[in-house]
Amino acid sequence: QVQLVESGGGLVQPGGSLRLSCAASGSVFNIYQMAWYQQAPGKQREVVAQIAPGGKTGYADSVKGRFTISRDNAKNTVYLQMNSVKPEDTAVYFCNARNLITREAVWGQGTQVTVST
């Protein structure tokens, strides 16, 4: 089963940029659909962006044009480039891997992103 470790969270000013990384280990990376979710205080966890093994992507309307998900299958890593961030982007961001064969899903531990002056 794959294990996930996120990094790159922190404090950023509105309008700034941040890049999150999620490193996967323990399994064949290119059979997993990868995704980033956000969970703000008091709210449900929601998908932000997802990427298939071949690179096809999808985004929540709230982040289209601002966030970019990408993956490096050689490095077993998925990224979330966050540009033009807004205070409402403040949340814990979780990496998710879904095995396209077994349909099992695995979560990372989460990384906090705070957008504030």
Secondary structure by P-SEA (a helix, b strand, c coil): cbbbbbcccccccccbbbbbbbbbccccccccccbbbbbcccccccccccccccccccccccccccbbbbbcccccbbbbbbcccccccccbbbbbbbcccccbbbbccbbbbbbcc
